[in-house]
């Protein structure tokens, strides 16, 4: 739990292998609020990127989700990006449940426009997405599959299939 992404989060199925230039993600499961996400893939190019040699990180991943509440996730992202720590509060005197109740949000807590999500210039990604039971505004998406390719701060979405309450 963090005030920068104010949802209850849990990580499971953490299975990684890594070297000085590669992270292989065998399994990674995360639940955030009412959403879940599973991923496997690999991230390469760490050595050049970390040593400042203008190397690009390359991510190749398969992501699946059984349930995603995009309203809640975007609200958490928006609220977290506005968070500034209150130094006058002694965090040692506050219980975990009080802290959680203080910062946790619901999708109705944030209204208005959501900020842009900036993609790092040094990230090249090839992601296969399979998701079901997605909520975004009044839209309910039963199933979606897509391929996302990210390069030079741009995203290309292709091979997209979706079924929703709107068609």
Secondary structure as UniProt FT lines:
FT   TURN            3..4
FT   STRAND          9..18
FT   STRAND          22..32
FT   TURN            33..34
FT   STRAND          35..44
FT   HELIX           46..50
FT   TURN            51..52
FT   STRAND          57..65
FT   STRAND          68..69
FT   HELIX           70..81
FT   TURN            87..88
FT   HELIX           91..93
FT   HELIX           96..103
FT   TURN            107..108
FT   TURN            121..122
FT   STRAND          123..136
FT   TURN            137..138
FT   STRAND          139..151
FT   TURN            152..153
FT   STRAND          154..164
FT   TURN            165..166
//
